[in-house]
């Protein structure tokens, strides 16, 4: 990266910071990058349908679909042998995930996330959530129990997926340094990711030697086994403001001995289909406005009613809306 371009990128970062309008995610020391490194600065928008207000809080946090897009821009990778369901029974699922990003000198910074779904606890939580919604909407207890039971049955069938989503979400939030929740206005502007990559100087004999060794799988013979820094999970995984303890895997220690489990994060459709009925409708409405979409008309000549669409049709509509271009400003109220 040329010195002139590096200076311009640094000035761009300082402008973002001085504006006070953006959440800044720094994955490298951009002011003092070593030789053969390129600075990458990207804007990543967050859309209204990708945030929600956790129960018991006044702020907003990101759905997994938004975290996954941020992770892709940050070039987060996954350690297969540590990313899998560790325990799976008819009553509970425990899933772990280890992800990492690369910083200066190609050093890996990694974090382990864990997700557990215990059906009895899930049922109790859903009953409390729907009882609270019933009070807000002035519905009776039967309405709350009906919706809680329906969501519980859907969640029970996707227990492993929910545990996996929780584990991935922890890794994304901790690696990217995201807080547990933000004020609405903090998410109106794109998030800024600052990272670096090692560039290749083919005229450097040592660099050519390293590339040849990597291509032949002989890197360990030259430099010894790779050491991966691991950031241990917080004692209280719901508290993202706690102190993170950094340790390193001892030299020669393997990260896993079993076959790798599934590693792909859930898709936007999978995340959407995990929502309850009310959440699906609350997500689709703002997205339709954001995309300027006009619902097709039925036999009566009136636009189709979202309320009468089944979950699969809502999922298809959600998929289609995500392919459309926004037609209004990003600063839509949540």
Buried (B, 14 or more C-beta within 10 A) or exposed (E): BEEEEBEEBBEBBEEBEEEEEBBEBBBBEBEEBEEBBBBBBBEBBBBBBBBBEEEEEEBBBBBBBBBBBBBEBBBBBBBBBBBBBBEBEEEBBBBBBBBBBBBBEEBBBBBBBBBBBBBEEBBEBBBEBBBEBBEEEEBEEEBBBEBBBBBBEBBBEBBBBBBBBBBBBBBBBBBBEBEEBBEBEBBBBBBBBBBBBBEEEEEEEEBEEBBEBEEEEEBEEEEEEEBBBBBEBBEEBEEBEEEEEEEEBEEEEEEBEEEEBEBEBBEBBBBBBBBBBEEBBEBBEBBBEBBEBEEEEEEEEEEBEBEEBEBEEBBEBBEEBBEEEEEEEBEBEE
